């Protein structure tokens, strides 16, 4: 089994990080950037007031975590932020599922 080509799970042998090239990393970030741009545009048109408030709360959290150098919490909050953004896009292409 292979997760986006970067993690390889081999039955009875374990989980390993696959060999990746700089070109692979750049391609993944290019695709992610395009999807995030699409999600943000769609979310701007479709976001609910509750989702907007949630994004605003997460931004405040991230600012507080940055001030305290709490990197793990910054990463977790960033993941939640993007999850709300994708959900607000209402687009399966952006990872939204109802």
Phi and psi in degrees as a GROMACS rama.xvg file:
@    title "Ramachandran Plot"
@    xaxis  label "Phi"
@    yaxis  label "Psi"
@TYPE xy
-138.178  126.518  UNK-2
-100.872  105.651  UNK-3
51.1794  23.2141  UNK-4
78.851  1.42468  UNK-5
-108.92  -23.6915  UNK-6
-123.875  128.767  UNK-7
-114.084  124.812  UNK-8
-108.651  122.12  UNK-9
-115.233  119.183  UNK-10
-52.555  133.051  UNK-11
66.8433  3.91499  UNK-12
-121.178  -28.1361  UNK-13
120.933  -171.949  UNK-14
-114.966  135.358  UNK-15
-135.516  151.821  UNK-16
-82.0402  127.604  UNK-17
-73.5624  158.384  UNK-18
-70.3937  126.239  UNK-19
-129.936  151.206  UNK-20
-103.378  165.442  UNK-21
-59.8329  -37.5803  UNK-22
-59.705  -42.4872  UNK-23
-60.7998  -45.4718  UNK-24
-63.0904  -44.91  UNK-25
-60.774  -43.2889  UNK-26
-62.0283  -42.6909  UNK-27
-62.5603  -44.2062  UNK-28
-67.9353  -32.9219  UNK-29
-64.2344  -43.7984  UNK-30
-66.6109  -45.082  UNK-31
-61.2626  -41.4813  UNK-32
-61.2128  -43.6715  UNK-33
-64.2243  -42.3589  UNK-34
-66.4341  -39.0152  UNK-35
-66.2825  -37.9429  UNK-36
-63.514  -44.0247  UNK-37
-61.9816  -47.2797  UNK-38
-60.8284  -42.5551  UNK-39
-64.0427  -42.4817  UNK-40
-63.6046  -44.9544  UNK-41
-67.3765  -40.2129  UNK-42
-63.3499  -36.9421  UNK-43
-59.695  -31.2997  UNK-44
-86.6906  -26.1964  UNK-45
-117.953  -4.32806  UNK-46
-65.4854  143.291  UNK-47
-90.1918  160.373  UNK-48
-57.1381  -38.4105  UNK-49
-64.5441  -41.1988  UNK-50
-66.0661  -39.4589  UNK-51
-63.0305  -42.7135  UNK-52
-61.9556  -39.5436  UNK-53
-63.3111  -43.1601  UNK-54
-61.0678  -42.8389  UNK-55
-63.0086  -40.2323  UNK-56
-63.1835  -42.1157  UNK-57
-65.4265  -38.8006  UNK-58
-61.723  -41.5511  UNK-59
-62.513  -44.4482  UNK-60
-57.6559  -47.3435  UNK-61
-59.3295  -42.728  UNK-62
-59.9268  -41.8836  UNK-63
-66.2454  -41.5393  UNK-64
-65.8016  -37.7435  UNK-65
-62.1708  -44.4307  UNK-66
-61.5522  -27.8827  UNK-67
-101.926  6.43566  UNK-68
54.2314  42.0422  UNK-69
-98.1519  79.0159  UNK-70
-58.7997  -44.3074  UNK-71
-59.1473  -40.1145  UNK-72
-71.4092  -33.1711  UNK-73
-61.8503  -46.3913  UNK-74
-61.8276  -46.5896  UNK-75
-60.2699  -44.1953  UNK-76
-66.2222  -37.8979  UNK-77
-62.7819  -40.7458  UNK-78
-63.4726  -43.1336  UNK-79
-63.8185  -40.7816  UNK-80
-57.8509  -49.3125  UNK-81
-66.7618  -33.5113  UNK-82
-61.2428  -43.386  UNK-83
-65.8242  -41.8237  UNK-84
-60.5911  -46.2463  UNK-85
-64.6035  -41.5903  UNK-86
-61.8364  -43.0641  UNK-87
-66.3788  -22.2693  UNK-88
-69.4028  -25.8762  UNK-89
57.8216  29.9874  UNK-90
-119.656  120.518  UNK-91
-58.8891  -30.5601  UNK-92
-63.2056  -23.3396  UNK-93
-100.256  10.8419  UNK-94
93.7524  3.42117  UNK-95
-77.2307  130.916  UNK-96
-130.001  137.59  UNK-97
